[in-house]
Amino acid sequence: MIFVGYIDYSSEPKSDIAFIDMKSFYASVECVDRGLNPLTTSLCVMSNADNASGLILASSPMFKKIFHKTNVGRAYDLPFNIRTRKFSYYKAKKQGLPMTPEYIQYIEYWAKRTLIVPPRMERYIEKNLQIFDIFQQYASRDDILPYSIDEGFIDLTASLNYFVEEPTLSRKEKLDLVSARIQRDIWRQTGIYSTIGMSNSNPLLAKLALDNEAKHTKTMRANWSYEDVESKVWAIPNLTDFWGIGSRMAKRLNQIGITNIQELANANPDLLKTKFGVIGVQLWFHANGVDESNVHHPYVPNLANRSIGNSQILPRDYYEQAEVELVLSEMAKQVAIRLRKNHKQATKVSIHVSYSKLTDLPSLNTQMKIEATNSTKELTAAVLLELLRN
């Protein structure tokens, strides 16, 4: 049986959304502070850079292009020794990389020109606040929703006509013009390049536009709205390229014959609810471009009885970062094991740290959203990254 869902987009809410992402934010801040171009400089921000197991927290576009490494990796994953900057035959062979003289020369050339710097969270927060001030020049605080330290939503519905008064232009054209101005202001005032996903419909489509098109366009902007659902949303090549679908969910969808977003959008929502519960219905709506959240009242799922955690009381005060990282890594490992045992994935990492009575320091409470995973490596990296941010 073929079931085709029908969405009446004329009855769905519409708003003019810009989802703005600072390109390689931490690495860009480090480049700009050194008077270097963030797009042409090979630089990575690494925790414990003097250690072979240092954690890569961020990297510039050039670094990623040369070494084919994304964020959240380890120094030992790089094809060169971070101390000597010499090509590592052992690492290259382990990763299946070429061993040709040309490749070795290429790696060593760039390794010597690559900057490896420690994280400076206070500086990144300072830049984040500066960028937030720029956002407020285009919208009120209530129309701005920070998504993370380097990205956020702006609802420009109420301000488009104020900034672009030309009555002959469509709201799509006005949104593009205002977004371009925001990009320009961010670059002029901070030296940081930004990418913007836009939508004249809802935040979800703006986020999808950013992830799947804007990052690959010359202007670093793209607009996905209701009229683009069939041609753009359904054309997303892999299920795992879609917001909210990890590798495990993709496998479960494959098991019921859903291999792409178009098939998900045209699946029977009752079947999806039976197989996956409320999440299945939500994925069906998202695949059809419908999003129940908005910038002013973002959707918050009921997380009651849906968390897996681990706690530990330490025998003494820990002052060295390496000691704290070791404890948190072990706790993340235990949580990952329990997640896999229960066939679950985490989409949010939370950390709570209480200090001993010998100090007057307040407790630390922090959390961050992550792509759905139960991987020990990914959860450990997320926990350590969030620790360094605080």
C-alpha positions in Angstrom: 0.0 0.0 0.0 1.3 3.5 -0.9 0.3 6.3 1.5 0.8 9.9 0.4 0.5 12.5 3.2 -1.0 15.8 2.4 0.1 19.0 4.2 -2.0 22.2 3.7 0.9 24.7 3.9 -1.5 27.6 3.6 -2.7 26.9 7.1 0.8 26.5 8.6 2.4 29.5 10.4 4.9 31.5 8.5 7.8 33.6 9.8 10.9 35.1 8.3 13.8 33.3 9.9 17.6 33.7 9.5 19.7 30.9 11.1 23.3 32.3 11.4 26.4 30.2 11.9 29.8 31.6 12.4 32.2 29.7 10.1 34.7 27.7 12.2 34.1 30.1 15.0 36.9 29.3 17.5 39.5 28.8 14.8 38.3 32.0 13.1 38.7 34.0 16.3 42.2 32.7 16.7 43.1 33.6 13.1 41.6 37.1 13.3 43.4 37.9 16.5 46.7 37.0 14.7 45.9 39.1 11.7 45.4 36.0 9.5 42.7 35.1 7.0 40.3 32.5 8.6 39.6 30.9 5.2 43.2 30.5 4.0 45.1 29.7 7.3 45.6 26.2 8.6 44.9 26.3 12.3 43.3 24.1 14.9 42.3 24.7 18.5 43.5 21.8 20.6 43.2 21.0 24.3 46.5 19.8 25.8 48.4 20.6 22.5 51.6 19.4 24.0 50.1 15.9 24.5 49.8 13.3 21.7 46.2 12.6 22.8 45.2 16.3 22.7 41.6 17.0 21.8 40.9 18.9 18.6 38.1 21.3 19.5 37.9 23.4 16.3 39.7 23.8 13.1 39.8 26.2 10.2 38.4 25.3 6.7 41.9 25.1 5.3 42.9 22.7 8.1 39.9 20.5 7.4 40.6 20.5 3.6 44.3 19.5 4.0 44.0 16.9 6.7 40.5 15.7 6.1 39.7 16.1 9.8 36.5 17.5 11.3 36.2 18.9 14.8 36.2 16.6 17.8 39.2 14.4 17.1 42.5 13.6 18.7 46.1 14.7 17.9 47.0 11.1 17.3 44.5 11.0 14.4 46.6 13.5 12.4 49.1 12.2 9.8 52.0 14.0 11.4 53.8 14.3 14.7 52.5 17.5 16.4 55.9 18.2 18.1 58.3 17.6 15.1 55.7 18.3 12.4 57.1 15.3 10.5 55.0 12.8 8.5 54.0 9.8 10.6 54.2 6.6 8.5 52.6 4.6 11.3 49.5 7.0 11.6 49.2 7.2 7.8 49.3 3.5 7.3 46.8 2.9 10.1 44.4 5.4 8.5 45.0 4.0 5.0 46.5 7.2 3.7 48.8 7.4 0.7 52.5 6.8 1.2 53.7 8.5 -2.0 56.6 11.0 -1.8 54.3 13.7 -3.2 51.7 13.2 -0.4 54.4 13.1 2.3 55.9 16.3 1.1 52.4 17.9 0.9 51.6 16.9 4.5 54.9 18.1 5.9 54.7 21.4 4.0 51.3 22.2 5.6 52.2 20.6 9.0 55.0 23.2 9.4 52.6 26.0 8.5 49.7 24.8 10.7 49.1 26.7 13.9 48.0 24.6 16.9 46.7 26.8 19.7 45.1 26.2 23.1 41.4 27.2 23.6 40.5 30.6 25.1 36.9 30.3 26.0 36.7 33.8 27.6 37.8 35.3 24.3 35.2 33.3 22.4 32.5 34.3 24.7 33.6 37.9 24.3 33.3 37.6 20.5 29.9 35.8 20.9 28.5 38.8 22.9 29.8 41.2 20.3 28.0 39.2 17.6 24.9 39.1 19.7 25.0 42.9 19.9 25.0 42.9 16.1 21.9 40.7 16.0 20.1 43.1 18.3 20.6 45.9 15.7 18.2 44.0 13.5 15.7 42.4 15.9 14.6 42.7 19.6 16.0 40.3 22.2 12.7 38.4 22.1 13.2 37.7 18.4 16.7 36.2 18.9 17.3 32.6 20.0 20.9 31.6 20.6 21.3 28.0 19.5 25.0 27.6 20.6 28.0 29.8 21.2 28.5 30.2 17.4 25.0 30.1 15.9 21.5 31.4 16.5 18.1 32.1 15.1 16.8 35.6 14.3 13.1 36.1 13.6 13.0 39.1 11.2 9.3 39.0 10.5 8.6 42.2 12.3 11.6 44.1 11.0 11.9 43.2 7.3 9.9 46.1 6.1 11.7 48.5 8.4 15.1 47.7 6.9 13.9 47.2 3.3 11.1 49.6 2.5 10.9 48.8 -1.3 7.2 47.6 -1.8 8.0 45.8 -5.0 10.3 43.3 -3.4 9.0 40.0 -2.1 9.6 38.9 1.5 12.1 36.3 0.2 14.1 39.1 -1.5 13.9 41.3 1.6 15.1 38.5 3.9 18.1 37.8 1.6 19.0 41.5 1.6 18.8 41.9 5.4 20.7 38.6 5.9 23.4 39.9 3.6 23.7 43.1 5.7 24.0 41.0 8.9 26.8 38.9 7.3 28.6 42.1 6.2 28.3 43.7 9.7 29.6 40.6 11.4 32.6 40.5 9.0 33.4 44.2 9.3 33.2 44.3 13.1 34.8 40.9 13.9 36.6 39.7 10.8 34.5 36.4 11.0 32.7 35.0 8.1 29.2 33.6 8.6 26.8 31.3 6.8 23.1 31.9 6.8 20.2 29.6 6.3 16.9 31.4 5.6 13.3 30.6 5.5 10.1 32.5 5.0 8.3 29.6 6.7 9.9 28.3 9.9 13.1 27.6 11.9 13.5 24.0 10.8 13.6 24.9 7.1 16.2 27.7 7.8 18.4 25.1 9.6 18.1 22.6 6.8 18.9 25.4 4.3 22.1 26.2 6.3 23.3 22.6 6.6 22.5 21.4 3.1 22.9 24.4 0.8 24.2 27.7 2.3 27.6 26.2 3.2 28.2 25.4 -0.5 27.0 28.6 -2.2 29.1 31.6 -3.2 27.1 34.0 -1.0 27.0 31.5 1.9 23.3 32.0 2.1 20.3 29.9 1.0 16.5 30.0 1.5 14.3 27.0 2.0 10.6 27.6 2.4 7.4 25.6 2.1 7.5 25.8 -1.7 10.9 24.1 -1.7 10.0 21.1 0.4 9.6 18.7 -2.5 12.5 20.0 -4.6 15.0 20.5 -1.8 14.0 18.8 1.5 13.1 15.6 -0.3 16.3 15.7 -2.3 18.6 15.5 0.8 20.7 12.5 -0.3 21.1 10.6 3.0 18.8 10.1 6.0 21.7 11.0 8.3 22.0 14.4 6.6 18.6 15.3 8.0 18.2 17.1 11.3 17.4 14.6 14.1 18.3 11.4 12.3 21.4 9.6 13.4 22.9 6.4 12.1 20.8 4.1 14.4 17.5 5.8 13.5 18.5 5.6 9.8 19.0 1.8 10.2 15.6 1.4 11.9 13.9 3.4 9.1 15.7 1.3 6.5 14.2 -1.8 8.2 10.7 -0.6 7.3 11.7 0.3 3.7 12.5 4.0 4.2 15.8 4.9 2.6 15.5 8.6 1.9 13.6 11.8 3.0 11.0 11.6 0.2 10.0 8.1 1.3 9.9 9.3 4.9 7.7 12.2 4.0 5.3 9.9 2.1 5.2 7.2 4.7 2.1 6.4 6.7 2.4 8.5 9.9 0.3 5.9 11.8 3.0 3.3 10.9 5.8 5.6 12.0 4.0 6.3 15.3 3.6 2.5 15.9 7.2 1.9 15.2 8.9 4.9 16.8 6.3 6.6 18.9 5.9 10.4 18.9 9.4 10.8 17.4 8.2 9.0 14.3 5.3 11.4 13.8 7.6 14.3 14.4 10.1 13.1 11.8 7.2 12.7 9.3 6.2 16.3 9.9 9.8 17.5 9.6 10.3 15.6 6.4 7.3 17.5 5.1 8.8 20.8 6.2 6.5 21.4 9.1 8.0 22.6 12.4 5.9 23.2 15.5 8.6 25.3 17.2 9.4 29.0 16.8 12.0 31.4 18.0 9.9 32.9 20.8 8.6 29.5 22.1 11.0 26.8 21.0 9.8 23.3 21.2 11.0 21.5 24.4 10.4 17.7 24.5 9.3 16.1 27.7 12.4 14.5 29.0 10.9 12.9 32.1 12.3 9.4 32.7 14.3 9.7 29.5 17.8 10.3 30.8 20.7 8.0 31.6 23.4 9.3 33.8 26.3 8.5 36.1 27.6 10.1 39.3 30.7 9.8 41.3 32.0 11.2 44.6 35.8 11.7 44.5 38.0 10.8 47.4 39.9 14.2 47.2 39.9 17.5 45.5 41.0 17.4 41.9 42.8 20.4 40.6 44.6 19.3 37.5 42.6 19.4 34.3 44.0 16.1 33.1 42.6 14.4 36.3 39.2 15.9 35.8 39.2 14.9 32.1 40.1 11.3 33.0 37.2 11.1 35.5 34.7 12.6 33.1 35.9 10.3 30.2 35.4 7.2 32.3 31.9 8.4 33.3 31.0 9.1 29.7 32.2 5.6 28.8 29.9 4.1 31.3 26.9 6.1 30.1 27.7 5.1 26.5 27.7 1.4 27.5 24.3 1.8 29.2 22.9 3.6 26.2 23.9 0.8 23.8 22.6 -1.8 26.2 19.2 -0.1 26.2 19.3 0.6 22.5 19.1 4.3 23.1 20.9 7.4 21.8 21.7 10.7 23.5 20.8 14.1 22.0 21.9 16.2 25.0 24.9 16.0 27.4 24.5 17.5 30.9 27.3 18.0 33.4 26.9 18.8 37.1 30.0 19.4 39.3 29.8 20.2 43.0 32.9 21.3 44.9 34.0 20.2 48.3 33.1 22.1 51.4 36.7 23.4 51.6 35.9 25.8 48.8 33.4 28.5 48.3 33.0 27.9 44.6 29.5 27.5 43.2 28.3 24.3 41.5 28.7 24.0 37.8 25.7 23.1 35.7 26.0 23.0 32.0 24.5 21.2 29.0 24.8 21.0 25.2 22.8 19.5 22.3 24.6 16.9 20.2 23.7 14.7 17.2 22.0 11.5 18.4 24.7 9.0 19.3 25.7 6.3 21.7 29.3 6.2 20.6 31.8 6.2 23.5 34.2 8.4 21.4 31.6 11.0 20.5 30.1 11.2 23.9 33.5 11.6 25.6 34.5 14.3 23.1 31.2 16.1 23.8 31.6 16.0 27.6 35.2 17.2 27.4 34.3 20.0 25.0 31.5 21.2 27.3 33.9 21.1 30.2 36.4 23.3 28.4 33.6 25.7 27.5 33.0 26.3 31.2 
